[in-house]
Amino acid sequence: VAYPIGGPDGKQYAVIQLHYNNPEEASGIVDSSGLTFTYLETPREFDAGILFMGHAVTPQMVIPPNDTNYTISAFCSVDCTEEYLPPDGIKIFANVLHTHLAGTGLTLSVIRENDNGEYQEIRPVDRNLQYDFNFQQTNHLMEEITVLPGDILLLRCYYNTR
């Protein structure tokens, strides 16, 4: 699996965003982190991609003040997955849950229609009900999760504004 960069119709660049955490503003700290990119002339069998999912930030998205457990849900609907996913679906192998300071938890689930025509959660992708804005990380799944055309992705975000 590789992330495609370049080619006649592809992106000709990569953007890396790093965040450093030094709340005490200590001096003399040296960063020794690094990245290694490997460029391959021969494409891999599978391409990796990034799917962003969440609630659009609009004037209609209002999180009320002084609420200790306000929930906002976002969906990638049946119509969405049928239109944008390839026929054999996609495989989720990692995810990052993200909200801002009022966020206290998030859950991401895959919902699929069963043989009785009812929709049910087939598998949670990730669940963090003790979310800490200052400790965000990528969660590499132990087992890939396949999302098929016709499935629903459901993201729930929980907020405390008190």
C-alpha positions in Angstrom: 0.0 0.0 0.0 1.3 3.4 -0.9 0.0 7.0 -1.0 0.1 8.2 -4.6 2.1 11.4 -5.3 3.0 12.6 -8.7 2.1 11.2 -12.1 0.6 13.1 -15.0 -2.6 13.9 -13.1 -1.5 13.6 -9.5 -0.2 15.9 -6.9 3.3 17.1 -7.5 4.0 17.8 -3.8 3.5 16.6 -0.2 2.6 18.8 2.7 3.7 17.9 6.2 2.2 19.6 9.2 3.9 19.2 12.6 2.7 20.5 16.0 5.1 20.9 18.8 3.9 21.0 22.4 6.0 23.2 24.8 3.5 24.8 27.1 6.2 25.9 29.6 8.2 27.5 26.7 11.4 25.7 27.8 14.5 26.6 25.9 17.2 24.3 24.7 14.9 21.5 23.5 16.2 19.9 20.3 13.9 18.1 17.9 15.3 14.8 16.6 12.2 13.6 14.9 12.3 12.8 11.2 10.5 11.3 8.2 11.6 9.1 5.5 10.0 9.2 2.1 10.5 6.3 -0.4 9.7 7.1 -4.0 8.7 4.2 -6.2 8.5 4.3 -10.0 6.3 1.2 -10.1 2.9 1.9 -8.5 1.8 -0.4 -5.6 -1.2 -2.7 -6.1 -3.3 -0.6 -3.6 -3.3 3.1 -3.1 -3.8 4.6 0.4 -6.1 7.7 0.7 -7.5 10.0 3.3 -11.2 10.2 4.0 -12.2 13.3 6.1 -15.5 13.0 7.8 -17.3 15.4 10.1 -20.0 17.9 10.5 -19.7 21.0 8.3 -18.9 24.1 10.4 -21.8 26.4 9.6 -23.9 28.9 11.4 -26.4 26.1 11.9 -23.9 24.0 13.9 -24.4 25.6 17.3 -23.1 23.9 20.5 -25.0 25.5 23.4 -23.2 27.0 26.4 -23.4 25.3 29.8 -24.2 21.8 28.4 -22.3 18.9 29.9 -23.1 16.3 27.2 -24.2 17.8 23.9 -24.0 15.4 20.9 -23.5 16.2 17.2 -23.7 13.4 14.6 -22.3 13.3 11.1 -23.0 10.7 8.5 -21.5 9.4 5.3 -24.9 8.1 4.0 -25.9 5.2 1.8 -26.0 7.6 -1.1 -22.6 8.9 -0.3 -20.9 5.6 -0.1 -22.7 4.3 -3.1 -21.5 7.3 -5.2 -17.9 7.7 -3.9 -16.6 4.2 -2.9 -15.3 1.7 -5.4 -17.5 -1.4 -6.0 -15.4 -3.6 -3.6 -15.3 -0.9 -1.0 -12.4 0.6 1.0 -10.4 -0.7 3.9 -9.9 1.4 7.0 -6.5 0.6 8.6 -6.0 3.7 10.7 -7.9 6.7 11.9 -7.5 10.0 13.8 -10.4 11.2 16.0 -10.3 15.0 16.3 -12.4 17.7 17.9 -11.5 20.9 19.7 -11.3 22.0 23.4 -15.0 21.5 24.2 -14.9 17.9 22.8 -15.0 15.2 25.4 -15.5 12.1 23.2 -16.0 10.7 19.7 -17.2 7.4 18.2 -16.9 6.3 14.6 -19.0 3.3 13.4 -19.8 1.3 10.3 -23.5 0.6 9.8 -24.7 -2.0 7.3 -28.1 -3.2 6.2 -28.7 -6.8 7.3 -30.8 -9.5 5.6 -34.0 -8.3 7.2 -33.6 -4.8 5.7 -32.6 -3.3 9.1 -29.5 -1.2 9.6 -27.1 -2.2 12.4 -23.7 -1.3 13.5 -21.4 -4.0 12.2 -18.2 -2.8 13.8 -16.9 0.3 15.7 -14.0 1.9 13.9 -12.9 3.8 17.0 -14.3 5.0 20.3 -12.7 7.5 22.6 -15.0 8.8 25.4 -12.1 10.3 27.4 -10.9 12.5 24.5 -8.1 15.0 25.4 -7.3 17.7 22.9 -3.7 17.7 24.0 -3.2 14.0 23.3 -4.3 13.3 19.7 -2.8 10.3 18.0 -3.3 8.0 15.0 -5.0 4.8 15.9 -3.7 1.9 13.8 -6.3 -0.8 13.8 -5.5 -4.4 14.7 -7.7 -5.6 11.9 -8.8 -3.7 8.7 -12.4 -2.7 8.5 -14.1 -2.9 5.0 -16.6 -0.2 4.2 -18.8 -1.2 1.2 -21.0 0.9 -1.1 -24.3 1.2 0.7 -22.8 1.2 4.2 -23.2 4.2 6.5 -20.3 5.8 8.4 -21.6 7.4 11.6 -19.5 9.9 13.6 -20.7 11.1 17.0 -19.0 13.9 18.8 -19.7 14.7 22.4 -19.1 18.2 23.9 -19.0 19.8 27.4 -19.3 23.6 27.3 -19.7 24.1 31.1 
